[in-house]
Every structure is written in structure tokens, then in C-alpha cells.
Amino acid sequence: MKHLLSASEIEELAETRHVHQFNENALRMTRSIGEILDLERLGIHLVRLQSGYESTQFHYHEATEEFLYILSGRGIAEIGEESTEIGPGDFMAFPCPSLPHTLRNPFDEDLVYLVGGESRTFDVVHYPRIRRTMTKAQGHRRWSSWDDIHDV
């Protein structure tokens, strides 16, 4: 079992293009480094966010904690109702449930960050700006419009 990825090995990894299912402008170029070293309970990814793109749809999790550590470039973190410019060395953590959040890159240079979180088989993710909730369970992901969700 391998326990170390060198910087040169990480640099040689092909980036995977990820487009968020609810936001076509959320395009991340990703190197998934945790699974190469057989991490099963944590997802660790090196992400490059090009100019003009967002990281995800504004969201928060019910069951999965996550973090971001900025390595290079600048971006705008939207956390709750606030927007803050972020840069190298800045760290964000989102326990669950947390304030809704997203990240965008309106600047000319790429934004590069390390993102990690728990790899759970179950989670509920809320997207308040588009009024949707996604449920992840038993290998499936399903979403509902908030107009179709009723209190019991």
C-alpha cells in the first residue's frame, strides 16, 4: 500500500473536468489525490478553478464536513450572506450543518486549492438559491424541489 505522493507525481496526474449538476458555470479541474493512497473515509482533491468559474452551487451539507485551503490565486468566498476575498494560506471549514457557501474566481489567474471532506454513503445537501435538496443514499443521488417537500 502506498502512503506518499510526491509533488512531481501529483503534478503528473491528469486533471478531471467536473461540472456541477446544478450549475453549468461551476467547472473544477480536479486531481483526486486521496483515493490514490486508498483513503476511503476522506476525499482529498487538488482543484484548479479557472478565471470566470465557480466551484459549486451555493450549498450546505447535513452530514458531511468539508474544508478548503487556498494554495495560490485569489477568489471570492460566499459564506452565508457575506462575500470575502480569499488568497494563499486562507482556510475555510464547514462543519455540518454550516452556513451555505460557494467559491468563485472573478480574477485573471487560476485559483488553486486543496479541498477535503468526509466520504459518507449518506448525505443531504441543500441548495437555497435554487430551492433544491439532494439526497445521497445507497449509491444514488436524488433531488427534490423545495416546492415538492412537505412537513409531516
PyMOL commands that place a pseudoatom at each C-alpha (Angstrom):
pseudoatom trace, name=CA, resn=MET, resi=1, chain=A, elem=C, hetatm=0, pos=[0.000, 0.000, 0.000]
pseudoatom trace, name=CA, resn=LYS, resi=2, chain=A, elem=C, hetatm=0, pos=[1.365, 3.391, -0.994]
pseudoatom trace, name=CA, resn=HIS, resi=3, chain=A, elem=C, hetatm=0, pos=[1.488, 6.161, 1.650]
pseudoatom trace, name=CA, resn=LEU, resi=4, chain=A, elem=C, hetatm=0, pos=[3.204, 9.026, -0.168]
pseudoatom trace, name=CA, resn=LEU, resi=5, chain=A, elem=C, hetatm=0, pos=[2.569, 11.006, -3.332]
pseudoatom trace, name=CA, resn=SER, resi=6, chain=A, elem=C, hetatm=0, pos=[5.459, 13.252, -4.251]
pseudoatom trace, name=CA, resn=ALA, resi=7, chain=A, elem=C, hetatm=0, pos=[4.874, 16.730, -5.628]
pseudoatom trace, name=CA, resn=SER, resi=8, chain=A, elem=C, hetatm=0, pos=[6.126, 15.552, -9.032]
pseudoatom trace, name=CA, resn=GLU, resi=9, chain=A, elem=C, hetatm=0, pos=[3.709, 12.590, -9.013]
pseudoatom trace, name=CA, resn=ILE, resi=10, chain=A, elem=C, hetatm=0, pos=[0.805, 14.902, -8.192]
pseudoatom trace, name=CA, resn=GLU, resi=11, chain=A, elem=C, hetatm=0, pos=[1.858, 17.308, -10.946]
pseudoatom trace, name=CA, resn=GLU, resi=12, chain=A, elem=C, hetatm=0, pos=[1.860, 14.418, -13.461]
pseudoatom trace, name=CA, resn=LEU, resi=13, chain=A, elem=C, hetatm=0, pos=[-1.711, 13.357, -12.590]
pseudoatom trace, name=CA, resn=ALA, resi=14, chain=A, elem=C, hetatm=0, pos=[-4.271, 14.192, -15.248]
pseudoatom trace, name=CA, resn=GLU, resi=15, chain=A, elem=C, hetatm=0, pos=[-6.885, 16.739, -14.217]
pseudoatom trace, name=CA, resn=THR, resi=16, chain=A, elem=C, hetatm=0, pos=[-10.510, 15.651, -14.357]
pseudoatom trace, name=CA, resn=ARG, resi=17, chain=A, elem=C, hetatm=0, pos=[-13.097, 18.166, -15.522]
pseudoatom trace, name=CA, resn=HIS, resi=18, chain=A, elem=C, hetatm=0, pos=[-16.043, 18.334, -13.077]
pseudoatom trace, name=CA, resn=VAL, resi=19, chain=A, elem=C, hetatm=0, pos=[-19.172, 20.333, -13.897]
pseudoatom trace, name=CA, resn=HIS, resi=20, chain=A, elem=C, hetatm=0, pos=[-21.680, 20.668, -11.055]
pseudoatom trace, name=CA, resn=GLN, resi=21, chain=A, elem=C, hetatm=0, pos=[-25.038, 19.026, -11.751]
pseudoatom trace, name=CA, resn=PHE, resi=22, chain=A, elem=C, hetatm=0, pos=[-26.955, 22.196, -10.788]
pseudoatom trace, name=CA, resn=ASN, resi=23, chain=A, elem=C, hetatm=0, pos=[-24.582, 24.899, -12.084]
pseudoatom trace, name=CA, resn=GLU, resi=24, chain=A, elem=C, hetatm=0, pos=[-23.034, 24.727, -15.549]
pseudoatom trace, name=CA, resn=ASN, resi=25, chain=A, elem=C, hetatm=0, pos=[-20.667, 27.583, -14.626]
pseudoatom trace, name=CA, resn=ALA, resi=26, chain=A, elem=C, hetatm=0, pos=[-19.252, 25.526, -11.749]
pseudoatom trace, name=CA, resn=LEU, resi=27, chain=A, elem=C, hetatm=0, pos=[-16.318, 23.905, -13.521]
pseudoatom trace, name=CA, resn=ARG, resi=28, chain=A, elem=C, hetatm=0, pos=[-13.463, 22.476, -11.472]
pseudoatom trace, name=CA, resn=MET, resi=29, chain=A, elem=C, hetatm=0, pos=[-10.269, 20.935, -12.816]
pseudoatom trace, name=CA, resn=THR, resi=30, chain=A, elem=C, hetatm=0, pos=[-9.514, 18.276, -10.208]
pseudoatom trace, name=CA, resn=ARG, resi=31, chain=A, elem=C, hetatm=0, pos=[-6.809, 15.852, -9.196]
pseudoatom trace, name=CA, resn=SER, resi=32, chain=A, elem=C, hetatm=0, pos=[-8.242, 13.373, -6.669]
pseudoatom trace, name=CA, resn=ILE, resi=33, chain=A, elem=C, hetatm=0, pos=[-5.227, 12.542, -4.550]
pseudoatom trace, name=CA, resn=GLY, resi=34, chain=A, elem=C, hetatm=0, pos=[-6.759, 10.840, -1.512]
pseudoatom trace, name=CA, resn=GLU, resi=35, chain=A, elem=C, hetatm=0, pos=[-8.164, 7.836, -3.339]
pseudoatom trace, name=CA, resn=ILE, resi=36, chain=A, elem=C, hetatm=0, pos=[-4.768, 7.131, -4.955]
pseudoatom trace, name=CA, resn=LEU, resi=37, chain=A, elem=C, hetatm=0, pos=[-3.476, 6.475, -1.438]
pseudoatom trace, name=CA, resn=ASP, resi=38, chain=A, elem=C, hetatm=0, pos=[-6.555, 4.341, -0.639]
pseudoatom trace, name=CA, resn=LEU, resi=39, chain=A, elem=C, hetatm=0, pos=[-8.342, 6.802, 1.638]
pseudoatom trace, name=CA, resn=GLU, resi=40, chain=A, elem=C, hetatm=0, pos=[-11.914, 5.573, 1.970]
pseudoatom trace, name=CA, resn=ARG, resi=41, chain=A, elem=C, hetatm=0, pos=[-13.406, 7.878, 4.616]
pseudoatom trace, name=CA, resn=LEU, resi=42, chain=A, elem=C, hetatm=0, pos=[-11.888, 11.123, 3.336]
pseudoatom trace, name=CA, resn=GLY, resi=43, chain=A, elem=C, hetatm=0, pos=[-11.993, 12.708, -0.081]
pseudoatom trace, name=CA, resn=ILE, resi=44, chain=A, elem=C, hetatm=0, pos=[-8.969, 14.935, -0.753]
pseudoatom trace, name=CA, resn=HIS, resi=45, chain=A, elem=C, hetatm=0, pos=[-8.718, 16.842, -4.032]
pseudoatom trace, name=CA, resn=LEU, resi=46, chain=A, elem=C, hetatm=0, pos=[-6.373, 19.382, -5.568]
pseudoatom trace, name=CA, resn=VAL, resi=47, chain=A, elem=C, hetatm=0, pos=[-8.598, 21.786, -7.509]
pseudoatom trace, name=CA, resn=ARG, resi=48, chain=A, elem=C, hetatm=0, pos=[-7.838, 24.443, -10.106]
pseudoatom trace, name=CA, resn=LEU, resi=49, chain=A, elem=C, hetatm=0, pos=[-10.602, 26.971, -10.671]
pseudoatom trace, name=CA, resn=GLN, resi=50, chain=A, elem=C, hetatm=0, pos=[-10.100, 28.964, -13.849]
pseudoatom trace, name=CA, resn=SER, resi=51, chain=A, elem=C, hetatm=0, pos=[-10.991, 32.620, -14.233]
pseudoatom trace, name=CA, resn=GLY, resi=52, chain=A, elem=C, hetatm=0, pos=[-14.721, 33.241, -14.541]
pseudoatom trace, name=CA, resn=TYR, resi=53, chain=A, elem=C, hetatm=0, pos=[-15.850, 29.966, -12.949]
pseudoatom trace, name=CA, resn=GLU, resi=54, chain=A, elem=C, hetatm=0, pos=[-17.441, 28.901, -9.675]
pseudoatom trace, name=CA, resn=SER, resi=55, chain=A, elem=C, hetatm=0, pos=[-16.566, 25.893, -7.533]
pseudoatom trace, name=CA, resn=THR, resi=56, chain=A, elem=C, hetatm=0, pos=[-20.097, 24.626, -6.935]
pseudoatom trace, name=CA, resn=GLN, resi=57, chain=A, elem=C, hetatm=0, pos=[-23.709, 25.670, -6.455]
pseudoatom trace, name=CA, resn=PHE, resi=58, chain=A, elem=C, hetatm=0, pos=[-24.273, 27.658, -3.216]
pseudoatom trace, name=CA, resn=HIS, resi=59, chain=A, elem=C, hetatm=0, pos=[-24.968, 24.843, -0.715]
pseudoatom trace, name=CA, resn=TYR, resi=60, chain=A, elem=C, hetatm=0, pos=[-24.552, 23.255, 2.702]
pseudoatom trace, name=CA, resn=HIS, resi=61, chain=A, elem=C, hetatm=0, pos=[-24.420, 19.649, 3.948]
pseudoatom trace, name=CA, resn=GLU, resi=62, chain=A, elem=C, hetatm=0, pos=[-26.360, 17.944, 6.727]
pseudoatom trace, name=CA, resn=ALA, resi=63, chain=A, elem=C, hetatm=0, pos=[-23.909, 15.061, 7.285]
pseudoatom trace, name=CA, resn=THR, resi=64, chain=A, elem=C, hetatm=0, pos=[-20.573, 15.808, 5.605]
pseudoatom trace, name=CA, resn=GLU, resi=65, chain=A, elem=C, hetatm=0, pos=[-17.912, 18.174, 6.913]
pseudoatom trace, name=CA, resn=GLU, resi=66, chain=A, elem=C, hetatm=0, pos=[-15.567, 19.797, 4.418]
pseudoatom trace, name=CA, resn=PHE, resi=67, chain=A, elem=C, hetatm=0, pos=[-12.635, 22.207, 4.223]
pseudoatom trace, name=CA, resn=LEU, resi=68, chain=A, elem=C, hetatm=0, pos=[-10.733, 24.307, 1.687]
pseudoatom trace, name=CA, resn=TYR, resi=69, chain=A, elem=C, hetatm=0, pos=[-7.143, 25.543, 1.921]
pseudoatom trace, name=CA, resn=ILE, resi=70, chain=A, elem=C, hetatm=0, pos=[-6.067, 28.109, -0.672]
pseudoatom trace, name=CA, resn=LEU, resi=71, chain=A, elem=C, hetatm=0, pos=[-2.681, 27.409, -2.270]
pseudoatom trace, name=CA, resn=SER, resi=72, chain=A, elem=C, hetatm=0, pos=[-2.449, 30.096, -4.980]
pseudoatom trace, name=CA, resn=GLY, resi=73, chain=A, elem=C, hetatm=0, pos=[-4.520, 32.711, -6.751]
pseudoatom trace, name=CA, resn=ARG, resi=74, chain=A, elem=C, hetatm=0, pos=[-7.436, 34.680, -5.386]
pseudoatom trace, name=CA, resn=GLY, resi=75, chain=A, elem=C, hetatm=0, pos=[-11.180, 34.131, -5.226]
pseudoatom trace, name=CA, resn=ILE, resi=76, chain=A, elem=C, hetatm=0, pos=[-14.375, 35.290, -3.615]
pseudoatom trace, name=CA, resn=ALA, resi=77, chain=A, elem=C, hetatm=0, pos=[-15.798, 33.053, -0.888]
pseudoatom trace, name=CA, resn=GLU, resi=78, chain=A, elem=C, hetatm=0, pos=[-19.523, 33.431, -0.354]
pseudoatom trace, name=CA, resn=ILE, resi=79, chain=A, elem=C, hetatm=0, pos=[-20.421, 32.185, 3.119]
pseudoatom trace, name=CA, resn=GLY, resi=80, chain=A, elem=C, hetatm=0, pos=[-23.955, 32.863, 4.251]
pseudoatom trace, name=CA, resn=GLU, resi=81, chain=A, elem=C, hetatm=0, pos=[-24.781, 36.465, 3.344]
pseudoatom trace, name=CA, resn=GLU, resi=82, chain=A, elem=C, hetatm=0, pos=[-21.155, 37.624, 3.179]
pseudoatom trace, name=CA, resn=SER, resi=83, chain=A, elem=C, hetatm=0, pos=[-18.612, 37.693, 0.347]
pseudoatom trace, name=CA, resn=THR, resi=84, chain=A, elem=C, hetatm=0, pos=[-14.911, 37.818, 1.195]
pseudoatom trace, name=CA, resn=GLU, resi=85, chain=A, elem=C, hetatm=0, pos=[-11.804, 37.884, -0.989]
pseudoatom trace, name=CA, resn=ILE, resi=86, chain=A, elem=C, hetatm=0, pos=[-9.551, 34.936, -0.203]
pseudoatom trace, name=CA, resn=GLY, resi=87, chain=A, elem=C, hetatm=0, pos=[-5.958, 34.088, -1.151]
pseudoatom trace, name=CA, resn=PRO, resi=88, chain=A, elem=C, hetatm=0, pos=[-2.969, 31.847, -0.415]
pseudoatom trace, name=CA, resn=GLY, resi=89, chain=A, elem=C, hetatm=0, pos=[-2.898, 30.494, 3.137]
pseudoatom trace, name=CA, resn=ASP, resi=90, chain=A, elem=C, hetatm=0, pos=[-6.593, 31.133, 3.819]
pseudoatom trace, name=CA, resn=PHE, resi=91, chain=A, elem=C, hetatm=0, pos=[-8.515, 28.194, 5.292]
pseudoatom trace, name=CA, resn=MET, resi=92, chain=A, elem=C, hetatm=0, pos=[-12.260, 27.579, 5.364]
pseudoatom trace, name=CA, resn=ALA, resi=93, chain=A, elem=C, hetatm=0, pos=[-14.036, 24.846, 7.327]
pseudoatom trace, name=CA, resn=PHE, resi=94, chain=A, elem=C, hetatm=0, pos=[-17.666, 23.827, 7.147]
pseudoatom trace, name=CA, resn=PRO, resi=95, chain=A, elem=C, hetatm=0, pos=[-18.957, 21.624, 9.973]
pseudoatom trace, name=CA, resn=CYS, resi=96, chain=A, elem=C, hetatm=0, pos=[-22.442, 20.332, 9.448]
pseudoatom trace, name=CA, resn=PRO, resi=97, chain=A, elem=C, hetatm=0, pos=[-24.807, 21.870, 9.208]
pseudoatom trace, name=CA, resn=SER, resi=98, chain=A, elem=C, hetatm=0, pos=[-22.967, 25.029, 8.217]
pseudoatom trace, name=CA, resn=LEU, resi=99, chain=A, elem=C, hetatm=0, pos=[-23.804, 28.272, 6.529]
pseudoatom trace, name=CA, resn=PRO, resi=100, chain=A, elem=C, hetatm=0, pos=[-24.330, 27.833, 2.795]
pseudoatom trace, name=CA, resn=HIS, resi=101, chain=A, elem=C, hetatm=0, pos=[-21.200, 28.522, 0.787]
pseudoatom trace, name=CA, resn=THR, resi=102, chain=A, elem=C, hetatm=0, pos=[-19.544, 28.634, -2.618]
pseudoatom trace, name=CA, resn=LEU, resi=103, chain=A, elem=C, hetatm=0, pos=[-16.359, 29.960, -4.170]
pseudoatom trace, name=CA, resn=ARG, resi=104, chain=A, elem=C, hetatm=0, pos=[-15.870, 31.905, -7.402]
pseudoatom trace, name=CA, resn=ASN, resi=105, chain=A, elem=C, hetatm=0, pos=[-12.902, 33.170, -9.353]
pseudoatom trace, name=CA, resn=PRO, resi=106, chain=A, elem=C, hetatm=0, pos=[-13.503, 36.587, -10.973]
pseudoatom trace, name=CA, resn=PHE, resi=107, chain=A, elem=C, hetatm=0, pos=[-9.750, 37.244, -11.233]
pseudoatom trace, name=CA, resn=ASP, resi=108, chain=A, elem=C, hetatm=0, pos=[-7.381, 36.687, -14.182]
pseudoatom trace, name=CA, resn=GLU, resi=109, chain=A, elem=C, hetatm=0, pos=[-5.212, 33.959, -12.644]
pseudoatom trace, name=CA, resn=ASP, resi=110, chain=A, elem=C, hetatm=0, pos=[-6.244, 30.425, -11.706]
pseudoatom trace, name=CA, resn=LEU, resi=111, chain=A, elem=C, hetatm=0, pos=[-7.320, 29.765, -8.123]
pseudoatom trace, name=CA, resn=VAL, resi=112, chain=A, elem=C, hetatm=0, pos=[-5.750, 26.572, -6.741]
pseudoatom trace, name=CA, resn=TYR, resi=113, chain=A, elem=C, hetatm=0, pos=[-6.889, 24.958, -3.503]
pseudoatom trace, name=CA, resn=LEU, resi=114, chain=A, elem=C, hetatm=0, pos=[-6.946, 21.741, -1.543]
pseudoatom trace, name=CA, resn=VAL, resi=115, chain=A, elem=C, hetatm=0, pos=[-10.449, 20.588, -0.665]
pseudoatom trace, name=CA, resn=GLY, resi=116, chain=A, elem=C, hetatm=0, pos=[-11.344, 17.703, 1.574]
pseudoatom trace, name=CA, resn=GLY, resi=117, chain=A, elem=C, hetatm=0, pos=[-14.286, 16.181, 3.284]
pseudoatom trace, name=CA, resn=GLU, resi=118, chain=A, elem=C, hetatm=0, pos=[-15.839, 13.065, 4.628]
pseudoatom trace, name=CA, resn=SER, resi=119, chain=A, elem=C, hetatm=0, pos=[-16.771, 10.317, 2.162]
pseudoatom trace, name=CA, resn=ARG, resi=120, chain=A, elem=C, hetatm=0, pos=[-20.101, 9.248, 3.572]
pseudoatom trace, name=CA, resn=THR, resi=121, chain=A, elem=C, hetatm=0, pos=[-22.561, 6.891, 1.943]
pseudoatom trace, name=CA, resn=PHE, resi=122, chain=A, elem=C, hetatm=0, pos=[-25.392, 9.153, 3.154]
pseudoatom trace, name=CA, resn=ASP, resi=123, chain=A, elem=C, hetatm=0, pos=[-25.784, 12.922, 2.996]
pseudoatom trace, name=CA, resn=VAL, resi=124, chain=A, elem=C, hetatm=0, pos=[-28.402, 15.597, 2.466]
pseudoatom trace, name=CA, resn=VAL, resi=125, chain=A, elem=C, hetatm=0, pos=[-27.272, 18.710, 0.597]
pseudoatom trace, name=CA, resn=HIS, resi=126, chain=A, elem=C, hetatm=0, pos=[-29.373, 21.876, 0.459]
pseudoatom trace, name=CA, resn=TYR, resi=127, chain=A, elem=C, hetatm=0, pos=[-29.146, 24.454, -2.340]
pseudoatom trace, name=CA, resn=PRO, resi=128, chain=A, elem=C, hetatm=0, pos=[-31.028, 27.516, -1.032]
pseudoatom trace, name=CA, resn=ARG, resi=129, chain=A, elem=C, hetatm=0, pos=[-30.613, 29.785, -4.075]
pseudoatom trace, name=CA, resn=ILE, resi=130, chain=A, elem=C, hetatm=0, pos=[-32.240, 27.271, -6.404]
pseudoatom trace, name=CA, resn=ARG, resi=131, chain=A, elem=C, hetatm=0, pos=[-34.539, 25.800, -3.733]
pseudoatom trace, name=CA, resn=ARG, resi=132, chain=A, elem=C, hetatm=0, pos=[-33.437, 22.187, -4.131]
pseudoatom trace, name=CA, resn=THR, resi=133, chain=A, elem=C, hetatm=0, pos=[-32.312, 19.408, -1.814]
pseudoatom trace, name=CA, resn=MET, resi=134, chain=A, elem=C, hetatm=0, pos=[-30.226, 16.435, -2.923]
pseudoatom trace, name=CA, resn=THR, resi=135, chain=A, elem=C, hetatm=0, pos=[-30.166, 13.162, -1.010]
pseudoatom trace, name=CA, resn=LYS, resi=136, chain=A, elem=C, hetatm=0, pos=[-27.270, 10.756, -1.356]
pseudoatom trace, name=CA, resn=ALA, resi=137, chain=A, elem=C, hetatm=0, pos=[-28.068, 7.219, -0.181]
pseudoatom trace, name=CA, resn=GLN, resi=138, chain=A, elem=C, hetatm=0, pos=[-27.404, 3.622, -1.216]
pseudoatom trace, name=CA, resn=GLY, resi=139, chain=A, elem=C, hetatm=0, pos=[-25.328, 4.622, -4.235]
pseudoatom trace, name=CA, resn=HIS, resi=140, chain=A, elem=C, hetatm=0, pos=[-27.958, 7.000, -5.638]
pseudoatom trace, name=CA, resn=ARG, resi=141, chain=A, elem=C, hetatm=0, pos=[-28.303, 10.756, -5.726]
pseudoatom trace, name=CA, resn=ARG, resi=142, chain=A, elem=C, hetatm=0, pos=[-31.784, 12.222, -5.987]
pseudoatom trace, name=CA, resn=TRP, resi=143, chain=A, elem=C, hetatm=0, pos=[-33.020, 15.792, -5.728]
pseudoatom trace, name=CA, resn=SER, resi=144, chain=A, elem=C, hetatm=0, pos=[-36.297, 17.450, -4.847]
pseudoatom trace, name=CA, resn=SER, resi=145, chain=A, elem=C, hetatm=0, pos=[-37.628, 20.921, -5.405]
pseudoatom trace, name=CA, resn=TRP, resi=146, chain=A, elem=C, hetatm=0, pos=[-38.481, 22.694, -2.167]
pseudoatom trace, name=CA, resn=ASP, resi=147, chain=A, elem=C, hetatm=0, pos=[-41.973, 23.235, -3.609]
pseudoatom trace, name=CA, resn=ASP, resi=148, chain=A, elem=C, hetatm=0, pos=[-42.444, 19.436, -3.513]
pseudoatom trace, name=CA, resn=ILE, resi=149, chain=A, elem=C, hetatm=0, pos=[-41.245, 18.937, 0.079]
pseudoatom trace, name=CA, resn=HIS, resi=150, chain=A, elem=C, hetatm=0, pos=[-43.874, 18.987, 2.802]
pseudoatom trace, name=CA, resn=ASP, resi=151, chain=A, elem=C, hetatm=0, pos=[-43.690, 18.863, 6.586]
pseudoatom trace, name=CA, resn=VAL, resi=152, chain=A, elem=C, hetatm=0, pos=[-45.079, 15.732, 8.197]
for i in range(1, 152): cmd.bond("trace and resi %d" % i, "trace and resi %d" % (i + 1))
show_as sticks, trace
zoom trace
